Amino acid sequence: MRLNKCLIANRGEIALRIMRGCHELGLKTVAVYSEVDADARHVHFADEAYLLGAANPADSYLNIPKLIDAARRSGADCVHPGYGFLSEVEDFAQAVIDAGLVWIGPPPDAIRLMGVKTEARALMGKAGVPLVPGYQSDAQNDADFVAAADNIGYPVMVKAAGGGGGKGIRVVYNPADLREALAAARREAQHAFGDPRVFLERYIEHGRHIEIQVLADQFGSTVHLFERECSAQRRHQKVIEESPSPLLTPEIRAQMGAAGVEAARAVGYVNAGTVEFIASPSGEFYFLEMNTRLQVEHPVTEMVTGLDLVKLQLRIAAGEPLPFTQADLSQRGHAIECRLYAEDPRAGFLPAVGTLLEFIPPSGLGVRVDSGVETGDTITIHYDPMIAKLIVYDWTREGAIQRMDAALRDTVILGTTTNLPFLRALINHPAFKAGEVDTKFIETHLDELVAPEVPPPPTALIAAALHDLTHGSAPDLPTTGTARKPDPWARADGFRIGS
């Protein structure tokens, strides 16, 4: 089957990443956008673009009928959901298929089976995939949970049955706190996923979050592309990812990869997906969940395998077989990804909206930047405040850490608060350099990682003032005709450089 035009049902760096893969394979691309994204990079980069609606995601990027209508009007023959928004929504996948379009993702049934965490656990248990001891039941009364927790042993995790992304999770160390944690997790789960059901898992102390990238074609061939470690997290959301994991031995890596393949086969999986595990310091590992989509951190896998996952997704959806077997695949070198956010670590990582007065990303050998914004763009309250993903590669982990530190140092951002200093502190922490990071690492070392606020140096203030002069508004400049940069000498506010 020949695919010709792909609608990308997403925005920002996600949409741009998918578009680049499409263009390399000769596919035309269709962007969709909300009113506040009318001038976004992904809109200009696409071959054509369609307005969905207002900034509220429910009126735009989460509106299935509007997305299907845009696909039909554009003449697209396939839809890629990216990651986030509707990428793991069974109804969207089915709507795309029902519209006669090719869905760049797994079958709707696989999304459904893996979307409800309790059902996924039961299915993985039958497939022989290792499971964390836990309790799941349609009976959601507190008394049963209390009895189950006593049997499992504390600490336990209360987790939302219908979601992910760190929502609806509570860690309970004391039996007296369980009922309150159940109530809080249910409220959060209902708000985030429309499903208040929860379940229990034993909390693995000093656990490591390690995931296996899997690929499956339509002919029964399934392989894994090794692991990514994502243990550096804040509020159960990933901050830094790397491959290979410094924890795994070759033997455990092979076992975990095989378990990931079995998990994918158990649900009849096709296309790219990720099987997530929690590992103990001794290397024992247990199934957590399966993400039925491409992951934000997929570039680190691309770096160490030399494969383009988006192009492979498109080829699989077009009906092509995988061009390799497991024996053909190997990891080479080391890759690390940092998520650069407009957020304030000193204020509990709250999003920090604002206009990017200057954004100069790093460059150089072994440095990759995936970003959906540029100088002059505004980080709004409406969407995820990610500025960029910085990905580096080197032959050794030590070399990759040094390269990431240099990349972070060379990144220039003016106009909003970011987590850049926090990332540098994290990447240079002795425990991180030693590969001794578990999922509680940031919480444990937060005071060391979050430095006191330091006033910007005079040079930064001068640079900001010059930027405002050369790029800001000038009341006596014409407002019609050909757009051009304002002339600082034409300003009527009495300010002159060097005066």
C-alpha positions, 0 to 999 in steps of 0.5 A, a space after each residue: 500500500 502506498 501512503 501519500 498524505 498524512 494528517 498529524 493529530 497533534 501540535 508542537 515538537 511532536 507534530 514536527 517530528 512526525 512531519 520530518 519522518 513523513 517528508 523523508 518518505 515522500 508523504 505530504 503532511 497536514 497540520 491541525 491547529 487551535 486558534 492560539 497556535 495559528 502561527 506555530 512552527 508546525 503549522 508553517 512546516 506542514 504542506 497544508 493546515 486546518 483550523 480546529 477551534 478554540 485553545 481549549 483542547 476539547 474544542 480542538 486537539 481532542 475533538 474527534 469529529 473535527 479531526 476526521 473532518 480535517 482529514 477528509 477535507 485535506 484528502 489525507 489517506 492516513 492519520 498519525 496521532 503523535 504522542 499525547 492527546 488522543 494517541 491512546 484513545 481507542 475511539 479515535 483509532 476506530 473513528 480513523 479506520 471507520 473513515 476509511 483512513 490508515 491509522 498509524 498506530 496499534 489496533 484499537 483492541 490493543 489500545 483498549 486492552 492496555 488502557 485499563 491497567 487492571 485488565 492489562 495486569 490480568 492479561 500480562 499475568 496469563 502471558 507469563 510476564 512478571 507482575 508486581 504483587 498487587 490487588 485489583 477487583 471490580 469491588 472497590 470498597 475500602 475494607 477489601 483494599 485494607 485487607 489486601 494491603 495487609 496481605 501485600 505488605 507496606 509500602 503500597 501504591 494506590 494507582 488509577 485503573 484507567 490512566 497514566 502520566 503520574 495521575 491518580 497515584 499515591 504511595 502509602 507507608 502506614 496502614 492508617 493513611 490508606 483510606 485517605 489515599 484511596 479517596 484522594 486517588 479516586 478523586 484525581 482519577 475521576 477528574 483525569 480519566 473519568 474513571 474512579 477505579 483504583 488498584 494496589 501494587 507493592 511499592 518497590 523501594 529504590 525502584 528503577 523505571 525501565 521501559 522496553 521499546 517494541 516494534 511489530 509488523 502485520 505479519 507476526 514479527 515482533 522485536 524489541 529495540 532494547 531499553 530506556 531508563 527513566 528513573 529520574 522523575 518528578 511527581 511520577 513524570 519523567 525528566 531525564 531518559 537514557 539508553 542503555 540503562 546503567 543498572 542492567 546486565 546483558 542477561 537481565 537486558 535480554 530477559 526484559 526484552 523478551 518479556 516486552 516482546 511477550 507482552 506485545 504478542 499477548 495483545 496482538 500488537 502492531 506498530 511501535 509501543 513501549 512496555 514499562 517495568 519497575 526494577 529492584 536494585 538487584 535487577 528483579 523486574 515487574 510489568 507496570 503498563 504498556 504505552 500504546 504509542 510512540 514515547 516522548 523519549 523515543 529519540 534515545 532509542 533512535 540514537 543507540 540503534 540508528 533506526 528512525 521509529 517514525 519512518 518504521 511506524 509509517 512503513 508498518 502501517 503501509 503493510 511492509 514487514 519489518 526489515 530486520 530480525 532481533 538478531 540484526 539489532 544492537 545497542 551502540 554507544 550511549 544516549 541521554 535526553 533532557 526535557 527542557 520545560 518552562 517551569 519553576 523548580 523552586 515553586 514545585 515545578 509550576 508551569 511558567 508562562 511567558 514569551 521567549 525573548 530569546 531561544 538559542 538551542 545548542 548544536 554540534 556533534 552528537 547533539 539533537 534538539 526536538 522543539 516546537 518553539 522559537 524566539 518570539 513564541 509564547 508559552 501559554 497556559 493551554 498546553 504542555 510547557 515543554 520548550 525542547 528535548 535535548 538529546 545527546 550521544 557519545 560512545 560512553 555514558 561518561 562522554 554523554 553526560 559531559 556532552 549533555 552538560 555542555 549542551 545545557 550550558 550552551 542553551 540560551 533562554 530569555 523571557 521565562 523561568 525554566 528548569 535548565 539550571 535544575 537539569 544541569 544540577 541533576 546531570 552533574 550530581 555524583 549519584 547520577 554520574 554513578 548511575 545510582 538514580 531511583 524514582 525517588 531520587 529527585 524528591 530525596 535530593 531536591 534541596 541539592 538540585 534546586 539552587 536559590 534564585 540568583 538575579 540575572 547578570 547585567 549582560 543578560 539584562 542588556 541583551 534583553 533590552 537590546 532585543 526589545 529595542 530591535 524586535 519590540 513594538 515601535 509606535 511611530 512605525 507603519 502598521 500596514 504594508 510589508 512587515 519589517 523589523 522595527 528601527 530602534 532609532 525611530 522610537 519616540 520614547 526618548 531612549 537612545 543606545 549609548 546616550 
